[in-house]
């Protein structure tokens, strides 16, 4: 018997085959299974706590980078892989820009 979201009825198998979550409760229902997935997507981010001391444009770049990562994650979970691809490209460019400035 597969795990199932109590609210919309999406099963874990359905999620794996379509990468689509039915509702926001699915995040909670499949938290265990989603965690490693999200971690993989977030592999390169350094979240609060070890933020480099930067200001102005550099902080903006970092902020934008984080935002893009979150948007990409949302797009992937929503099954919008075209959008995730586009965002991935932007993220890559931004990453190089950050690396060039020694922030990544
Ligand atoms: Zn659900």
Boltz pocket constraint, residues with backbone or C-beta under 6 A from the ligand:
constraints:
  - pocket:
      binder: B
      contacts: [[A, 5], [A, 6], [A, 7], [A, 8], [A, 9], [A, 10], [A, 21], [A, 22], [A, 23], [A, 24], [A, 25], [A, 26]]
      max_distance: 6.0
